[in-house]
Amino acid sequence: MLIFNGNLVLNHRYYNFIIVAKEFNKRPFKGKIFFKQLNILKYSSLPTLNDAWISGFTDAEGHFGLPIELGRKFISHYISITFELGQNGEKWLFVYLKELFKGGLLYTFTSKKPNVEEYNRIIFKGYKLGVNPVTLVFDYFNRFPLYTKSNIYTEWRSIHKSLKSKEHLDNNKLPNLLSRCETLNDKINYLKK
């Protein structure tokens, strides 16, 4: 309880914590009311680029994508590379992350889930002035490595490097690159189930 108190970022987690903390304060300990009540702190933690919160959140809610389109821009296969984070509600968080990383695209979708108004997402994709916004997260994940998605991230970074060196334009290297993308997409889709 003390670890969570004052250290939660997401609003819905904070409200859940308040309910649990109030119940904790009411319950007897060894037949008596606990001698010290838990003073519920206002949540004031914000993730930064100097802590591992975003890395942990990415392990739970992040997605590394490699969509493949056929016959786009005069090439046989066009491979996009994307990184995205999403969550029900919590729009403020994605506005904050966009400012923190100095990039990304914000999307809000109407939720199909009961009692949830919207689903928010930040996506790093495409090119802006010749720079792929996915590179904005590279330094962060180098400093705060992922845990459950570390292998996917490593291969995703490797494919980014291959795309940057224009392997997708080499007919001899393209089949191997497409195979790597499809294999990684299969792993990603398996984890999403």
PyMOL commands that place a pseudoatom at each C-alpha (Angstrom):
pseudoatom trace, name=CA, resn=MET, resi=1, chain=A, elem=C, hetatm=0, pos=[0.000, 0.000, 0.000]
pseudoatom trace, name=CA, resn=LEU, resi=2, chain=A, elem=C, hetatm=0, pos=[2.836, 2.388, 0.827]
pseudoatom trace, name=CA, resn=ILE, resi=3, chain=A, elem=C, hetatm=0, pos=[4.560, 1.740, -2.503]
pseudoatom trace, name=CA, resn=PHE, resi=4, chain=A, elem=C, hetatm=0, pos=[1.427, 2.577, -4.503]
pseudoatom trace, name=CA, resn=ASN, resi=5, chain=A, elem=C, hetatm=0, pos=[0.456, 5.558, -2.347]
pseudoatom trace, name=CA, resn=GLY, resi=6, chain=A, elem=C, hetatm=0, pos=[1.409, 8.724, -4.242]
pseudoatom trace, name=CA, resn=ASN, resi=7, chain=A, elem=C, hetatm=0, pos=[3.126, 6.824, -7.055]
pseudoatom trace, name=CA, resn=LEU, resi=8, chain=A, elem=C, hetatm=0, pos=[0.296, 5.951, -9.446]
pseudoatom trace, name=CA, resn=VAL, resi=9, chain=A, elem=C, hetatm=0, pos=[0.089, 7.602, -12.867]
pseudoatom trace, name=CA, resn=LEU, resi=10, chain=A, elem=C, hetatm=0, pos=[-3.158, 6.404, -14.452]
pseudoatom trace, name=CA, resn=ASN, resi=11, chain=A, elem=C, hetatm=0, pos=[-6.388, 7.943, -13.169]
pseudoatom trace, name=CA, resn=HIS, resi=12, chain=A, elem=C, hetatm=0, pos=[-8.345, 4.691, -13.120]
pseudoatom trace, name=CA, resn=ARG, resi=13, chain=A, elem=C, hetatm=0, pos=[-5.596, 2.962, -11.117]
pseudoatom trace, name=CA, resn=TYR, resi=14, chain=A, elem=C, hetatm=0, pos=[-5.574, 5.853, -8.647]
pseudoatom trace, name=CA, resn=TYR, resi=15, chain=A, elem=C, hetatm=0, pos=[-9.354, 5.645, -8.135]
pseudoatom trace, name=CA, resn=ASN, resi=16, chain=A, elem=C, hetatm=0, pos=[-9.109, 1.876, -7.618]
pseudoatom trace, name=CA, resn=PHE, resi=17, chain=A, elem=C, hetatm=0, pos=[-6.344, 2.470, -5.081]
pseudoatom trace, name=CA, resn=ILE, resi=18, chain=A, elem=C, hetatm=0, pos=[-8.532, 4.947, -3.140]
pseudoatom trace, name=CA, resn=ILE, resi=19, chain=A, elem=C, hetatm=0, pos=[-11.264, 2.290, -2.806]
pseudoatom trace, name=CA, resn=VAL, resi=20, chain=A, elem=C, hetatm=0, pos=[-8.776, -0.330, -1.587]
pseudoatom trace, name=CA, resn=ALA, resi=21, chain=A, elem=C, hetatm=0, pos=[-7.047, 2.135, 0.776]
pseudoatom trace, name=CA, resn=LYS, resi=22, chain=A, elem=C, hetatm=0, pos=[-10.357, 3.175, 2.364]
pseudoatom trace, name=CA, resn=GLU, resi=23, chain=A, elem=C, hetatm=0, pos=[-11.223, -0.494, 2.919]
pseudoatom trace, name=CA, resn=PHE, resi=24, chain=A, elem=C, hetatm=0, pos=[-7.754, -1.051, 4.405]
pseudoatom trace, name=CA, resn=ASN, resi=25, chain=A, elem=C, hetatm=0, pos=[-8.297, 1.826, 6.840]
pseudoatom trace, name=CA, resn=LYS, resi=26, chain=A, elem=C, hetatm=0, pos=[-11.628, 0.280, 7.999]
pseudoatom trace, name=CA, resn=ARG, resi=27, chain=A, elem=C, hetatm=0, pos=[-10.438, -3.301, 8.490]
pseudoatom trace, name=CA, resn=PRO, resi=28, chain=A, elem=C, hetatm=0, pos=[-9.277, -4.582, 11.848]
pseudoatom trace, name=CA, resn=PHE, resi=29, chain=A, elem=C, hetatm=0, pos=[-5.719, -5.830, 12.260]
pseudoatom trace, name=CA, resn=LYS, resi=30, chain=A, elem=C, hetatm=0, pos=[-5.443, -8.684, 14.741]
pseudoatom trace, name=CA, resn=GLY, resi=31, chain=A, elem=C, hetatm=0, pos=[-8.967, -7.835, 15.963]
pseudoatom trace, name=CA, resn=LYS, resi=32, chain=A, elem=C, hetatm=0, pos=[-8.294, -4.099, 16.408]
pseudoatom trace, name=CA, resn=ILE, resi=33, chain=A, elem=C, hetatm=0, pos=[-8.418, -1.096, 14.130]
pseudoatom trace, name=CA, resn=PHE, resi=34, chain=A, elem=C, hetatm=0, pos=[-4.906, -0.645, 12.743]
pseudoatom trace, name=CA, resn=PHE, resi=35, chain=A, elem=C, hetatm=0, pos=[-3.085, 1.875, 14.915]
pseudoatom trace, name=CA, resn=LYS, resi=36, chain=A, elem=C, hetatm=0, pos=[-2.072, 4.044, 11.989]
pseudoatom trace, name=CA, resn=GLN, resi=37, chain=A, elem=C, hetatm=0, pos=[-4.440, 4.992, 9.187]
pseudoatom trace, name=CA, resn=LEU, resi=38, chain=A, elem=C, hetatm=0, pos=[-3.070, 5.199, 5.672]
pseudoatom trace, name=CA, resn=ASN, resi=39, chain=A, elem=C, hetatm=0, pos=[-3.055, 8.838, 4.614]
pseudoatom trace, name=CA, resn=ILE, resi=40, chain=A, elem=C, hetatm=0, pos=[-4.020, 8.694, 0.928]
pseudoatom trace, name=CA, resn=LEU, resi=41, chain=A, elem=C, hetatm=0, pos=[-1.698, 10.947, -1.058]
pseudoatom trace, name=CA, resn=LYS, resi=42, chain=A, elem=C, hetatm=0, pos=[-2.761, 12.707, -4.203]
pseudoatom trace, name=CA, resn=TYR, resi=43, chain=A, elem=C, hetatm=0, pos=[-1.207, 11.053, -7.201]
pseudoatom trace, name=CA, resn=SER, resi=44, chain=A, elem=C, hetatm=0, pos=[1.477, 13.304, -8.487]
pseudoatom trace, name=CA, resn=SER, resi=45, chain=A, elem=C, hetatm=0, pos=[3.760, 10.925, -10.329]
pseudoatom trace, name=CA, resn=LEU, resi=46, chain=A, elem=C, hetatm=0, pos=[4.324, 11.669, -13.961]
pseudoatom trace, name=CA, resn=PRO, resi=47, chain=A, elem=C, hetatm=0, pos=[6.478, 9.433, -16.130]
pseudoatom trace, name=CA, resn=THR, resi=48, chain=A, elem=C, hetatm=0, pos=[9.701, 10.975, -17.387]
pseudoatom trace, name=CA, resn=LEU, resi=49, chain=A, elem=C, hetatm=0, pos=[12.426, 9.976, -19.797]
pseudoatom trace, name=CA, resn=ASN, resi=50, chain=A, elem=C, hetatm=0, pos=[14.590, 9.329, -16.720]
pseudoatom trace, name=CA, resn=ASP, resi=51, chain=A, elem=C, hetatm=0, pos=[12.559, 6.500, -15.177]
pseudoatom trace, name=CA, resn=ALA, resi=52, chain=A, elem=C, hetatm=0, pos=[11.330, 3.105, -16.384]
pseudoatom trace, name=CA, resn=TRP, resi=53, chain=A, elem=C, hetatm=0, pos=[7.572, 3.741, -16.165]
pseudoatom trace, name=CA, resn=ILE, resi=54, chain=A, elem=C, hetatm=0, pos=[7.075, 4.077, -19.944]
pseudoatom trace, name=CA, resn=SER, resi=55, chain=A, elem=C, hetatm=0, pos=[9.091, 0.898, -20.462]
pseudoatom trace, name=CA, resn=GLY, resi=56, chain=A, elem=C, hetatm=0, pos=[6.825, -1.030, -18.070]
pseudoatom trace, name=CA, resn=PHE, resi=57, chain=A, elem=C, hetatm=0, pos=[3.728, 0.505, -19.643]
pseudoatom trace, name=CA, resn=THR, resi=58, chain=A, elem=C, hetatm=0, pos=[5.015, -0.511, -23.088]
pseudoatom trace, name=CA, resn=ASP, resi=59, chain=A, elem=C, hetatm=0, pos=[5.539, -4.089, -21.899]
pseudoatom trace, name=CA, resn=ALA, resi=60, chain=A, elem=C, hetatm=0, pos=[1.845, -4.125, -20.944]
pseudoatom trace, name=CA, resn=GLU, resi=61, chain=A, elem=C, hetatm=0, pos=[0.223, -1.900, -23.577]
pseudoatom trace, name=CA, resn=GLY, resi=62, chain=A, elem=C, hetatm=0, pos=[2.787, -1.200, -26.322]
pseudoatom trace, name=CA, resn=HIS, resi=63, chain=A, elem=C, hetatm=0, pos=[2.796, -2.450, -29.891]
pseudoatom trace, name=CA, resn=PHE, resi=64, chain=A, elem=C, hetatm=0, pos=[5.666, -2.617, -32.381]
pseudoatom trace, name=CA, resn=GLY, resi=65, chain=A, elem=C, hetatm=0, pos=[4.256, -2.929, -35.878]
pseudoatom trace, name=CA, resn=LEU, resi=66, chain=A, elem=C, hetatm=0, pos=[5.500, -3.680, -39.372]
pseudoatom trace, name=CA, resn=PRO, resi=67, chain=A, elem=C, hetatm=0, pos=[2.533, -3.276, -41.741]
pseudoatom trace, name=CA, resn=ILE, resi=68, chain=A, elem=C, hetatm=0, pos=[3.288, -4.430, -45.291]
pseudoatom trace, name=CA, resn=GLU, resi=69, chain=A, elem=C, hetatm=0, pos=[1.485, -2.853, -48.239]
pseudoatom trace, name=CA, resn=LEU, resi=70, chain=A, elem=C, hetatm=0, pos=[1.640, -4.177, -51.795]
pseudoatom trace, name=CA, resn=GLY, resi=71, chain=A, elem=C, hetatm=0, pos=[2.415, -2.029, -54.813]
pseudoatom trace, name=CA, resn=ARG, resi=72, chain=A, elem=C, hetatm=0, pos=[2.855, 1.346, -53.173]
pseudoatom trace, name=CA, resn=LYS, resi=73, chain=A, elem=C, hetatm=0, pos=[5.119, 4.152, -54.390]
pseudoatom trace, name=CA, resn=PHE, resi=74, chain=A, elem=C, hetatm=0, pos=[6.402, 2.244, -57.427]
pseudoatom trace, name=CA, resn=ILE, resi=75, chain=A, elem=C, hetatm=0, pos=[7.846, -0.595, -55.336]
pseudoatom trace, name=CA, resn=SER, resi=76, chain=A, elem=C, hetatm=0, pos=[6.456, -4.109, -54.968]
pseudoatom trace, name=CA, resn=HIS, resi=77, chain=A, elem=C, hetatm=0, pos=[6.252, -4.056, -51.151]
pseudoatom trace, name=CA, resn=TYR, resi=78, chain=A, elem=C, hetatm=0, pos=[6.148, -1.072, -48.834]
pseudoatom trace, name=CA, resn=ILE, resi=79, chain=A, elem=C, hetatm=0, pos=[7.060, -1.816, -45.220]
pseudoatom trace, name=CA, resn=SER, resi=80, chain=A, elem=C, hetatm=0, pos=[6.007, 0.690, -42.571]
pseudoatom trace, name=CA, resn=ILE, resi=81, chain=A, elem=C, hetatm=0, pos=[7.467, 0.658, -39.089]
pseudoatom trace, name=CA, resn=THR, resi=82, chain=A, elem=C, hetatm=0, pos=[5.351, 1.849, -36.181]
pseudoatom trace, name=CA, resn=PHE, resi=83, chain=A, elem=C, hetatm=0, pos=[5.378, 2.018, -32.401]
pseudoatom trace, name=CA, resn=GLU, resi=84, chain=A, elem=C, hetatm=0, pos=[2.187, 2.689, -30.508]
pseudoatom trace, name=CA, resn=LEU, resi=85, chain=A, elem=C, hetatm=0, pos=[0.784, 2.892, -27.005]
pseudoatom trace, name=CA, resn=GLY, resi=86, chain=A, elem=C, hetatm=0, pos=[-2.919, 2.815, -26.218]
pseudoatom trace, name=CA, resn=GLN, resi=87, chain=A, elem=C, hetatm=0, pos=[-5.268, 2.867, -23.241]
pseudoatom trace, name=CA, resn=ASN, resi=88, chain=A, elem=C, hetatm=0, pos=[-8.942, 3.306, -22.456]
pseudoatom trace, name=CA, resn=GLY, resi=89, chain=A, elem=C, hetatm=0, pos=[-9.488, 6.915, -21.448]
pseudoatom trace, name=CA, resn=GLU, resi=90, chain=A, elem=C, hetatm=0, pos=[-6.405, 8.702, -20.055]
pseudoatom trace, name=CA, resn=LYS, resi=91, chain=A, elem=C, hetatm=0, pos=[-6.201, 11.126, -23.001]
pseudoatom trace, name=CA, resn=TRP, resi=92, chain=A, elem=C, hetatm=0, pos=[-4.112, 13.495, -20.893]
pseudoatom trace, name=CA, resn=LEU, resi=93, chain=A, elem=C, hetatm=0, pos=[-1.366, 10.832, -20.725]
pseudoatom trace, name=CA, resn=PHE, resi=94, chain=A, elem=C, hetatm=0, pos=[-0.988, 10.636, -24.499]
pseudoatom trace, name=CA, resn=VAL, resi=95, chain=A, elem=C, hetatm=0, pos=[-0.955, 14.406, -24.869]
pseudoatom trace, name=CA, resn=TYR, resi=96, chain=A, elem=C, hetatm=0, pos=[1.773, 14.419, -22.207]
pseudoatom trace, name=CA, resn=LEU, resi=97, chain=A, elem=C, hetatm=0, pos=[3.778, 11.625, -23.944]
pseudoatom trace, name=CA, resn=LYS, resi=98, chain=A, elem=C, hetatm=0, pos=[3.602, 13.487, -27.252]
pseudoatom trace, name=CA, resn=GLU, resi=99, chain=A, elem=C, hetatm=0, pos=[5.129, 16.528, -25.555]
pseudoatom trace, name=CA, resn=LEU, resi=100, chain=A, elem=C, hetatm=0, pos=[7.660, 14.388, -23.676]
pseudoatom trace, name=CA, resn=PHE, resi=101, chain=A, elem=C, hetatm=0, pos=[8.956, 12.624, -26.801]
pseudoatom trace, name=CA, resn=LYS, resi=102, chain=A, elem=C, hetatm=0, pos=[8.471, 15.733, -28.949]
pseudoatom trace, name=CA, resn=GLY, resi=103, chain=A, elem=C, hetatm=0, pos=[6.560, 13.771, -31.570]
pseudoatom trace, name=CA, resn=GLY, resi=104, chain=A, elem=C, hetatm=0, pos=[3.968, 11.151, -32.351]
pseudoatom trace, name=CA, resn=LEU, resi=105, chain=A, elem=C, hetatm=0, pos=[0.403, 11.247, -33.614]
pseudoatom trace, name=CA, resn=LEU, resi=106, chain=A, elem=C, hetatm=0, pos=[-2.572, 11.259, -31.253]
pseudoatom trace, name=CA, resn=TYR, resi=107, chain=A, elem=C, hetatm=0, pos=[-5.710, 9.284, -32.030]
pseudoatom trace, name=CA, resn=THR, resi=108, chain=A, elem=C, hetatm=0, pos=[-8.963, 9.044, -30.084]
pseudoatom trace, name=CA, resn=PHE, resi=109, chain=A, elem=C, hetatm=0, pos=[-11.511, 6.357, -30.877]
pseudoatom trace, name=CA, resn=THR, resi=110, chain=A, elem=C, hetatm=0, pos=[-15.005, 5.868, -29.527]
pseudoatom trace, name=CA, resn=SER, resi=111, chain=A, elem=C, hetatm=0, pos=[-14.842, 2.808, -27.308]
pseudoatom trace, name=CA, resn=LYS, resi=112, chain=A, elem=C, hetatm=0, pos=[-17.065, -0.212, -27.832]
pseudoatom trace, name=CA, resn=LYS, resi=113, chain=A, elem=C, hetatm=0, pos=[-16.599, -1.261, -24.212]
pseudoatom trace, name=CA, resn=PRO, resi=114, chain=A, elem=C, hetatm=0, pos=[-19.338, -0.470, -21.670]
pseudoatom trace, name=CA, resn=ASN, resi=115, chain=A, elem=C, hetatm=0, pos=[-18.560, 2.374, -19.231]
pseudoatom trace, name=CA, resn=VAL, resi=116, chain=A, elem=C, hetatm=0, pos=[-15.584, 3.520, -21.332]
pseudoatom trace, name=CA, resn=GLU, resi=117, chain=A, elem=C, hetatm=0, pos=[-16.088, 6.606, -23.466]
pseudoatom trace, name=CA, resn=GLU, resi=118, chain=A, elem=C, hetatm=0, pos=[-12.929, 6.535, -25.536]
pseudoatom trace, name=CA, resn=TYR, resi=119, chain=A, elem=C, hetatm=0, pos=[-9.758, 4.708, -26.378]
pseudoatom trace, name=CA, resn=ASN, resi=120, chain=A, elem=C, hetatm=0, pos=[-6.668, 6.875, -26.840]
pseudoatom trace, name=CA, resn=ARG, resi=121, chain=A, elem=C, hetatm=0, pos=[-3.488, 6.054, -28.658]
pseudoatom trace, name=CA, resn=ILE, resi=122, chain=A, elem=C, hetatm=0, pos=[-0.182, 7.662, -29.572]
pseudoatom trace, name=CA, resn=ILE, resi=123, chain=A, elem=C, hetatm=0, pos=[1.561, 6.327, -32.656]
pseudoatom trace, name=CA, resn=PHE, resi=124, chain=A, elem=C, hetatm=0, pos=[5.069, 6.978, -33.883]
pseudoatom trace, name=CA, resn=LYS, resi=125, chain=A, elem=C, hetatm=0, pos=[5.144, 6.301, -37.625]
pseudoatom trace, name=CA, resn=GLY, resi=126, chain=A, elem=C, hetatm=0, pos=[5.826, 7.762, -41.051]
pseudoatom trace, name=CA, resn=TYR, resi=127, chain=A, elem=C, hetatm=0, pos=[8.435, 10.341, -41.862]
pseudoatom trace, name=CA, resn=LYS, resi=128, chain=A, elem=C, hetatm=0, pos=[8.643, 13.993, -40.958]
pseudoatom trace, name=CA, resn=LEU, resi=129, chain=A, elem=C, hetatm=0, pos=[11.368, 16.007, -42.653]
pseudoatom trace, name=CA, resn=GLY, resi=130, chain=A, elem=C, hetatm=0, pos=[13.217, 12.785, -43.521]
pseudoatom trace, name=CA, resn=VAL, resi=131, chain=A, elem=C, hetatm=0, pos=[13.256, 11.484, -39.936]
pseudoatom trace, name=CA, resn=ASN, resi=132, chain=A, elem=C, hetatm=0, pos=[11.194, 8.497, -38.847]
pseudoatom trace, name=CA, resn=PRO, resi=133, chain=A, elem=C, hetatm=0, pos=[9.482, 9.367, -35.535]
pseudoatom trace, name=CA, resn=VAL, resi=134, chain=A, elem=C, hetatm=0, pos=[10.031, 5.818, -34.221]
pseudoatom trace, name=CA, resn=THR, resi=135, chain=A, elem=C, hetatm=0, pos=[13.642, 6.874, -33.628]
pseudoatom trace, name=CA, resn=LEU, resi=136, chain=A, elem=C, hetatm=0, pos=[12.353, 9.143, -30.839]
pseudoatom trace, name=CA, resn=VAL, resi=137, chain=A, elem=C, hetatm=0, pos=[11.921, 6.092, -28.586]
pseudoatom trace, name=CA, resn=PHE, resi=138, chain=A, elem=C, hetatm=0, pos=[15.263, 4.390, -29.368]
pseudoatom trace, name=CA, resn=ASP, resi=139, chain=A, elem=C, hetatm=0, pos=[17.346, 6.239, -26.772]
pseudoatom trace, name=CA, resn=TYR, resi=140, chain=A, elem=C, hetatm=0, pos=[14.697, 5.725, -24.116]
pseudoatom trace, name=CA, resn=PHE, resi=141, chain=A, elem=C, hetatm=0, pos=[14.456, 1.942, -24.626]
pseudoatom trace, name=CA, resn=ASN, resi=142, chain=A, elem=C, hetatm=0, pos=[18.256, 1.700, -24.750]
pseudoatom trace, name=CA, resn=ARG, resi=143, chain=A, elem=C, hetatm=0, pos=[18.355, 3.264, -21.271]
pseudoatom trace, name=CA, resn=PHE, resi=144, chain=A, elem=C, hetatm=0, pos=[15.304, 1.426, -19.909]
pseudoatom trace, name=CA, resn=PRO, resi=145, chain=A, elem=C, hetatm=0, pos=[15.100, -1.952, -21.666]
pseudoatom trace, name=CA, resn=LEU, resi=146, chain=A, elem=C, hetatm=0, pos=[11.827, -3.762, -22.107]
pseudoatom trace, name=CA, resn=TYR, resi=147, chain=A, elem=C, hetatm=0, pos=[11.245, -6.992, -20.233]
pseudoatom trace, name=CA, resn=THR, resi=148, chain=A, elem=C, hetatm=0, pos=[8.458, -9.045, -21.823]
pseudoatom trace, name=CA, resn=LYS, resi=149, chain=A, elem=C, hetatm=0, pos=[8.839, -7.513, -25.293]
pseudoatom trace, name=CA, resn=SER, resi=150, chain=A, elem=C, hetatm=0, pos=[12.633, -7.261, -25.413]
pseudoatom trace, name=CA, resn=ASN, resi=151, chain=A, elem=C, hetatm=0, pos=[13.074, -9.862, -28.198]
pseudoatom trace, name=CA, resn=ILE, resi=152, chain=A, elem=C, hetatm=0, pos=[10.363, -8.259, -30.320]
pseudoatom trace, name=CA, resn=TYR, resi=153, chain=A, elem=C, hetatm=0, pos=[11.885, -4.824, -29.793]
pseudoatom trace, name=CA, resn=THR, resi=154, chain=A, elem=C, hetatm=0, pos=[15.386, -6.057, -30.706]
pseudoatom trace, name=CA, resn=GLU, resi=155, chain=A, elem=C, hetatm=0, pos=[14.167, -7.616, -33.970]
pseudoatom trace, name=CA, resn=TRP, resi=156, chain=A, elem=C, hetatm=0, pos=[12.002, -4.564, -34.717]
pseudoatom trace, name=CA, resn=ARG, resi=157, chain=A, elem=C, hetatm=0, pos=[15.081, -2.331, -34.312]
pseudoatom trace, name=CA, resn=SER, resi=158, chain=A, elem=C, hetatm=0, pos=[17.069, -4.659, -36.558]
pseudoatom trace, name=CA, resn=ILE, resi=159, chain=A, elem=C, hetatm=0, pos=[14.384, -4.450, -39.258]
pseudoatom trace, name=CA, resn=HIS, resi=160, chain=A, elem=C, hetatm=0, pos=[14.400, -0.654, -38.911]
pseudoatom trace, name=CA, resn=LYS, resi=161, chain=A, elem=C, hetatm=0, pos=[18.145, -0.719, -39.568]
pseudoatom trace, name=CA, resn=SER, resi=162, chain=A, elem=C, hetatm=0, pos=[17.574, -2.894, -42.662]
pseudoatom trace, name=CA, resn=LEU, resi=163, chain=A, elem=C, hetatm=0, pos=[14.927, -0.475, -43.944]
pseudoatom trace, name=CA, resn=LYS, resi=164, chain=A, elem=C, hetatm=0, pos=[17.210, 2.472, -43.312]
pseudoatom trace, name=CA, resn=SER, resi=165, chain=A, elem=C, hetatm=0, pos=[19.930, 0.791, -45.388]
pseudoatom trace, name=CA, resn=LYS, resi=166, chain=A, elem=C, hetatm=0, pos=[17.328, 0.367, -48.204]
pseudoatom trace, name=CA, resn=GLU, resi=167, chain=A, elem=C, hetatm=0, pos=[17.281, -3.451, -48.184]
pseudoatom trace, name=CA, resn=HIS, resi=168, chain=A, elem=C, hetatm=0, pos=[13.608, -3.299, -49.194]
pseudoatom trace, name=CA, resn=LEU, resi=169, chain=A, elem=C, hetatm=0, pos=[14.697, -1.847, -52.556]
pseudoatom trace, name=CA, resn=ASP, resi=170, chain=A, elem=C, hetatm=0, pos=[17.129, -4.718, -53.264]
pseudoatom trace, name=CA, resn=ASN, resi=171, chain=A, elem=C, hetatm=0, pos=[15.266, -7.579, -54.976]
pseudoatom trace, name=CA, resn=ASN, resi=172, chain=A, elem=C, hetatm=0, pos=[17.791, -10.067, -53.581]
pseudoatom trace, name=CA, resn=LYS, resi=173, chain=A, elem=C, hetatm=0, pos=[17.323, -8.931, -49.961]
pseudoatom trace, name=CA, resn=LEU, resi=174, chain=A, elem=C, hetatm=0, pos=[13.591, -8.163, -50.072]
pseudoatom trace, name=CA, resn=PRO, resi=175, chain=A, elem=C, hetatm=0, pos=[12.326, -11.783, -49.639]
pseudoatom trace, name=CA, resn=ASN, resi=176, chain=A, elem=C, hetatm=0, pos=[14.384, -12.246, -46.447]
pseudoatom trace, name=CA, resn=LEU, resi=177, chain=A, elem=C, hetatm=0, pos=[13.264, -8.873, -45.111]
pseudoatom trace, name=CA, resn=LEU, resi=178, chain=A, elem=C, hetatm=0, pos=[9.588, -9.660, -45.822]
pseudoatom trace, name=CA, resn=SER, resi=179, chain=A, elem=C, hetatm=0, pos=[9.987, -13.032, -44.098]
pseudoatom trace, name=CA, resn=ARG, resi=180, chain=A, elem=C, hetatm=0, pos=[11.476, -11.351, -41.006]
pseudoatom trace, name=CA, resn=CYS, resi=181, chain=A, elem=C, hetatm=0, pos=[8.595, -8.822, -40.963]
pseudoatom trace, name=CA, resn=GLU, resi=182, chain=A, elem=C, hetatm=0, pos=[5.944, -11.522, -41.298]
pseudoatom trace, name=CA, resn=THR, resi=183, chain=A, elem=C, hetatm=0, pos=[7.567, -13.629, -38.562]
pseudoatom trace, name=CA, resn=LEU, resi=184, chain=A, elem=C, hetatm=0, pos=[7.680, -10.651, -36.213]
pseudoatom trace, name=CA, resn=ASN, resi=185, chain=A, elem=C, hetatm=0, pos=[4.096, -9.652, -37.075]
pseudoatom trace, name=CA, resn=ASP, resi=186, chain=A, elem=C, hetatm=0, pos=[2.988, -13.233, -36.255]
pseudoatom trace, name=CA, resn=LYS, resi=187, chain=A, elem=C, hetatm=0, pos=[4.720, -13.014, -32.844]
pseudoatom trace, name=CA, resn=ILE, resi=188, chain=A, elem=C, hetatm=0, pos=[3.130, -9.613, -32.189]
pseudoatom trace, name=CA, resn=ASN, resi=189, chain=A, elem=C, hetatm=0, pos=[-0.340, -10.846, -33.135]
pseudoatom trace, name=CA, resn=TYR, resi=190, chain=A, elem=C, hetatm=0, pos=[0.101, -13.942, -30.958]
pseudoatom trace, name=CA, resn=LEU, resi=191, chain=A, elem=C, hetatm=0, pos=[0.932, -11.758, -27.930]
pseudoatom trace, name=CA, resn=LYS, resi=192, chain=A, elem=C, hetatm=0, pos=[-2.115, -9.535, -28.550]
pseudoatom trace, name=CA, resn=LYS, resi=193, chain=A, elem=C, hetatm=0, pos=[-4.540, -12.499, -28.213]
for i in range(1, 193): cmd.bond("trace and resi %d" % i, "trace and resi %d" % (i + 1))
show_as sticks, trace
zoom trace
